[in-house]
Amino acid sequence: MPINRVKEKRMYAKRITSLPPYLFAEIDERKEEAREKGIDIIDLGIGDPDLPTPPHVVEAVCRAAKDPLNHRYPSYEGMLSFREAVAAWYKHRKHVSLDAEEEVLTLIGSKEGIAHSAFAFLDPGDIALVPNPAYPVYKNATVLANSIPHSVPLTEENEFRPDMEKIDGEVAKKAKIMFLNYPNNPTAATVEKSFFKEVVDFAHDQDIIVLHDNPYSELTFDGYEAPSFLAVDGATEVGIEFSSLSKTYNMTGWRIGFAVGNTEILKGLRLVKTNVDSGTFQAVQIAGIAALTGPQDCVKANVAVYRERRDILIDGLRSAGMEVKKPKATFYLWAKVPSGFSSIQFSMLLLERAGVVVTPGIGFGENGESFVRFSLCVSAEGIKEACERIKGLGL
Ligand SMILES: *Cc1c(COP(=O)(O)O)cnc(C)c1O
């Protein structure tokens, strides 16, 4: 229904009309169109676990939902018991000591914390260093804060890591925050602690706040262990890390994550949050405690499932003539687009002629253009079928 507006007033704020279309929403539309045409879709597009949340976590939320104590507003920063569970998890998994009261903040999913960080640290015209390609929220939240995303290229030659030395000196001097994400979405690139040390030195020299996004830290393969950014000396002086239960415990729908690290930085984020949300449902936090402190074989089982799917998809894509590296983490494969196609053209070809949904690399930034992202959130059978169909295209 069109709204009748007084003529001289714009309906939407410029900050939202200047946003690029949210890629995943657009792909959903294309997918629907294909479905309506009767195409049988195998969705290797969006990264959303198809496996259920572990039963002990579901049971914990059911119990907690029945307790009237959990029906009222939660605290802004999250239940202390949840934050203590996060601190214990970080100690055990990442060898990082955190003060649960001062250095842990509960989030309504890490996306919420990432997006609100832009409002905590950026004034209009301020610069954020944003990797390209990247999870779109870093750039879009910066745009929503009327600030300037400065693209930092992640290239194959540099193993999809930013080259801090190549960042323009004036830009580095002005930049206020830097977004980072390893294990990386969409490239599946991983790093060692030595890389984070370089980042910490750069951030110290240039007085930049580092926001490290680490939702895939537990989905690692072949003996690789993803370090926490905070495990590097000096990191807590310059940054925070976002983590999430979404990918580790198949809890994307539950909306719970956390930010940890520098107390002053977390205070800024908390101040924004106290004014726009009222915390995470306590029953969900209690379920989060069950996930973080309960048996972890569910995580091992998850990893085993993704590893098997990864290997099937790699073999299948390679035998279909595509070029793809074997990643050590995440549930994505970042594959080269065959020559002669743009990433959107190739994605549309896969959708229309094979019924296979992938995400065109350009949706993550111009530097993603010669790639497409396959996610592993479909059964091994589905992946095999997708590979057969792609092989049938005779690329
Ligand atoms: C999935 C994802 C998130 C969002 O996780 P939530 O905790 O569900 O909000 C954040 N960052 C990256 C890179 C992701 O892939």
PDBQT file of the ligand as one rigid body, heavy atoms in Angstrom, charges set to zero:
ROOT
HETATM    1  C1  LIG A 401      27.137 -16.331  10.335  1.00  0.00    +0.000 C 
HETATM    2  C2  LIG A 401      28.061 -15.170  10.532  1.00  0.00    +0.000 A 
HETATM    3  C3  LIG A 401      27.840 -14.233  11.536  1.00  0.00    +0.000 A 
HETATM    4  C4  LIG A 401      26.515 -14.119  12.274  1.00  0.00    +0.000 C 
HETATM    5  O1  LIG A 401      26.342 -14.946  13.276  1.00  0.00    +0.000 OA
HETATM    6  P1  LIG A 401      25.135 -14.737  14.284  1.00  0.00    +0.000 P 
HETATM    7  O2  LIG A 401      25.778 -14.963  15.596  1.00  0.00    +0.000 OA
HETATM    8  O3  LIG A 401      24.129 -15.767  13.914  1.00  0.00    +0.000 OA
HETATM    9  O4  LIG A 401      24.594 -13.348  14.162  1.00  0.00    +0.000 OA
HETATM   10  C5  LIG A 401      28.781 -13.250  11.750  1.00  0.00    +0.000 A 
HETATM   11  N1  LIG A 401      29.887 -13.183  11.006  1.00  0.00    +0.000 NA
HETATM   12  C6  LIG A 401      30.114 -14.030  10.007  1.00  0.00    +0.000 A 
HETATM   13  C7  LIG A 401      31.360 -13.900   9.216  1.00  0.00    +0.000 C 
HETATM   14  C8  LIG A 401      29.222 -15.061   9.735  1.00  0.00    +0.000 A 
HETATM   15  O5  LIG A 401      29.448 -15.879   8.716  1.00  0.00    +0.000 OA
ENDROOT
TORSDOF 0
